[in-house]
Amino acid sequence: MGSHTGPLRKKLTIVGDGTCGKTCLLMTYVRGVFPEVYVPTVFENYISDLEVDNKNVELALWDTAGQEDYDRLRPLSYPDTDVILIAFSIENPDTLANVEEKWVPEVKHFCPNTPILLVGNKKDLRNDAQVVNELRKYGMEPISTQRGKEVANRIGACEYLECSAKTREGIIDVFQRAAQACLKVHKRKKACQLI
């Protein structure tokens, strides 16, 4: 085959509970602006051009709805996915529990050999006094980095990353690492499918 001169086109799909920060992460990364108002997502697509390992990558970013109302619609976003981001909110332990209970089984069913990155969103709220006090009332605490890494290991994620769309901390790294994961996957192994 001849040399490839255009960008490598890859598809990233992000999943996770509603309000865990998926859309804010994508919008802050793509537009550089943190959206202050919550608007539930059905499906949104963004394009990002980046350079990874001296290769130009055009990353199609597919946002999905986490609400149960969309459980039957969401699988339409999975075909041809090159990398999955499973997101949870560091300030909401239930969203991490759902990573293992809901999101990993769904992703592994529709995208069995696709690399997964586990992403802890809302890192800026981990030490927020109001958040800590509210969780303490229920005998809970924000998710620690160690706990996030443990879950990432259990689910077979290739990376565990944390970020804050509000402060922009770590967001560029999330997409750089996701693009790198796309490039490492051998084409024959990729098997995202609609069943």
N, C-alpha and C positions, 0 to 999 in steps of 0.2 A: 504494500500500500504506500501511497505517496505521503509526504510530510503534511501534518495538520497545521495550518497557519491560523485559522480562526480560534476563538476561545472554545475551551471544552465546556459543553453544556451539561450541567448537573442539576438535579432536583432535590431540594431539601423540603421535608414535610415536618412541621412541628405539631405535636399533640400534647395534651395535658388538660387538667380540669379547667372549667370556666373560671375566670378571674385570677388565674395563677400567673398572668403576666406575659403570655405568648405574644399577643398583638403589640403590646407596648415594647417588647424586646425587638420585634421585627421593625416596627415603625421608627423607633429611636435609631436603630442601625441604618435603615434605608434613608430616612428623611432627616435624621439628626435632631428631631424634636420629640420630646416626651409628651404623649397625649394625656391631658389631665382628666378627660371625661371618658368613662367606661362605656363602650358600645360593643355589645356581644357580636362576635364574628360568625358568619356562616361559612364563607370561603373567600379568602382574599389572596391574591398573588402579587409578589413583588419580584423584581430582578435586581441582582447585585453583581457587579463586575469586580473581581479581585484577582490578585496575583498570589499564587501559592506554589512554592517550590519551583520558581521560574516558569510557571505555566499560567496563562490567562484562563480564568474560570468564570463562566457566566452561571451564576447560581440562581435558579428559580426557587423562590421562597414561597412555600404554600402554607398559609395559615389555616387552621381548622377550628371548628367550634367544639368546645369541651362539654357542653351541656348534653345531658342524656337525650333531649329532644332530637339531637342530630346524630345519634348512634347509628342509624340506618343510612344516613346520607354521607357521613364522614369517610367510609371506605372508598368512595369515589375519588378521594384525593390520593390514595396510596399507589396506584399503578405507576411504574417507572420511577419510583423514588430511589434515589442513590444514597441518601442518609436521612436518618430520623433523629429529631431532637425530641426527647420526652422531657417536658418541663413540669416543675412543681414550684410552689411558693415557699421559701424558707420560713416565712412567718405563719404558715398554715400546715401543721403536721398531717392533716387529713389528705392534703394534695400529694404528699409523699407516699402515704399508705396506698392511695389509688394508683400510683405508678406500678406497684407490683400486682395489685388486685385487678385493675382494669386495663391500663395502657400497655403494659408489656404483653399480656396475652393477645390483645387486639393487634398490636404491631407485629408480633411474631407469627400470627395467623396470616396476615395479609402481606407481610414483608419478611419472610423467614430468614433470609441471609443478608439483610441490609444492616449496615453498621448503625449502632445506636449511641448517641451521646445523651447523658443525663445532665440536665441543666437546672440548677437551683436559682430561681429568679428572686427578686426583691431582697437582695443581700443587704441593702441599706437598712432594712427593718429588723435584722437579727438582734441588734442591740438597742432598738427603740424602746424606751421605758414603757410607753403606753402598750405596745404589743406584748412585751415581756410580762407586764402586770396582768393583762387580759388573759393570756395563755395560762399563767400561774393559777388563776381562779379555777381552771379546769384540770389542774395537775399536769399541764403540758409546758413545753418550752419550744423556742424556735429550733429549727433543724441545724445541728452542728455540721461543720465541714466533714468531720469524721463519719457521722451517720450517713451523710450523702454519699461518701466514698464507699461505705459498706454496702449500701443499696446498689450502687453502680456495679460493684463486683458481683453481687448476687444475680443481677439481671443480665450480666454479660455485656455491659456497656463498654465501649472502647475508651471512653473518657468521662470524667465527672468535672463539670465546670460550674462556677458560680458567677453571677453578674447582677448588676442593678441598672435597669433601663433609666431610672430616675437620675442617678449620678453618672451614668454611662460607664461605670467601672466594669471591665471584663467583657463588654459586648462585642468588641471587634475580635477578641480572642475566640469567642464562641463560634463565629462564622469562619474564621481562619481554620480552626480545628475541624469544623464540619467539612470544609472544602478539602482539607488534607485527608480526612477519612474517606471521602468520595474517591480520591485519586488512588488510595491504597487498595480499593476493592477491585478484584479481577472481574472483568466484564461477565464472564460465564457464571460467576457466583451470584450475581445480582438476580433476585427473583421476586420482586414485588409484583403481586398479582391480585386480580379481583376474582373472588371465587363465588 
